[in-house]
Amino acid sequence: MRRLAQTAGLTDVQQSILETVREFVDKEIIPHAQRLEHADEYPTDIVEGMREMGLFGLTIAEEYGGLGESLLTYALVVEELSRGWMSISGIINTHFIVAYLISQYGTPEQKQSLLPRMATGEVRGAFSMSEPGCGSDVAAIRTRAERSGNEFVLNGQKMWLTNGAYSSVVATLVKTDIGADSVYGNMTTFLLEKKPGFGETAPGLTIPGKIQKMGYKGVETTEMILDGVRVPESAVLGGVEAGLGRGFYQMMDGIEVGRVNVAARACGVAIRAFELAIAYAQQRQTFGVPLAKHQAIAFKLAEMATKIEAAHALMVNAARLKDSGARNDVEAGMAKLLASEYCAEIVQEAFRIHGGYGYSKEYEIERLMREAPFLLIGEGTSEIQKTIISRGLLKAYKL
C-alpha cells in the first residue's frame, strides 16, 4: 500500500471500494492507457468494467439502484482512476454532476425516469454551460429558450461537452427571459435527452464531432448545436414552477461538486507522476550512483510528496464539508486551486527527473505532461478560483 494520500476515518465499505478500484486501475487501466491515449481511442472495455463495478451509480441513492455513497467516496475513487488515466475519470465526472443535479433538484418523475438508468450506466450524462463566446463569464451565455405553448424552443451553440457524444442526457444552461432583476435569475437548466453518437442525435440537436485536444484523449469533447430544439415543460430541471429561472444557482451547486472532482483528479495525476519519478530515480544511475542518491533529486522528491499531502488534505476537507450539507465554495475553490497548481509542478519535476527519456512517447510521463495543463482550466481557471476564494473571505471577515 502506498504511503501518500491516505485518508483517515474511512468506513470498511469505503476501504473495500477503494481497494477494488485500485486493483482495477493497476490491472486494467495502467497497462493500456498509453496505447489508448496515443490512439485517441475510446476505452470501451474499461468503461464496461466500471459499469460492472457499479461506479456509474456510486453516489445515486439505493432506491434508484445506486450505491448511495458520499462525495468523499466518489472523490477518492476519482483520485484512484486519475492515477491510472485522467480521461477515465472524465467519463464519469460529468455523469456524476448530472446525477447529482437530478438528485438534488429533479422532480419525482425526472428522478424515476433517469436515475435508475444512470445508475447502471445505460444512460450517461453530460454537463453544458460554456459557449464559443464565453468561458467563465456565465452571464455572457447567448443560447436561449423561448416559450411556445406548453413547450420551449432552444437555439444556440454550446462548447466543451465532455461525454458529448456518448451521453444520452445533457444538463444544459440557457437564458430564459422571465423578467428577473438579475441576469442570473433569467437562466434555466434543461435536461435534453438524445441518442448517443455524432450528427443529429435528436430533432434540431447536433453533435458535430470531436474537438482535437493536446491531451485528455480517449474521452470525447464536443460542441452541441441547438437549432429549434423543442422540448416539453417537463424538461426543465425541477419542473417549471421550481426550476424556471433557477438554472444558474443549480449549476453553481454542481460546479462546487465538480471542483472537488478536479482537485481529486489533480491529486491522482500528481500521485502517478511521483510514483514514476521515485521509481526512475532509484533505477537510473549517474556518476556511479542512483539518481535518488543525489541530494538535488532527493529534495525534489521530498517537495513533491509534501505537495501531494497538502493537496489531498484540502480535497478531502472540501468533500467532507459538502457531504455535511455545509457551503463549500471557498474550500472547493482552495482545493481545486492548490491541487491543480501543485499537480502541474509535480508533473514537471517528474519530467525533469526523467531527463531526455521524459520527452519520449515511450514513457508515461510524456502523457502526464499533456494532461496536467487541463486541470489548470477545468471547472474554472486558477484566477477564477482566487476570485471565488477572496470574495468568500471578504464576506466572512467583513468589517
Order of alpha helices (4+ residues) and beta strands (2+ residues): alpha-alpha-alpha-alpha-alpha-alpha-beta-beta-beta-beta-beta-beta-beta-beta-alpha-alpha-beta-beta-alpha-alpha-alpha-alpha
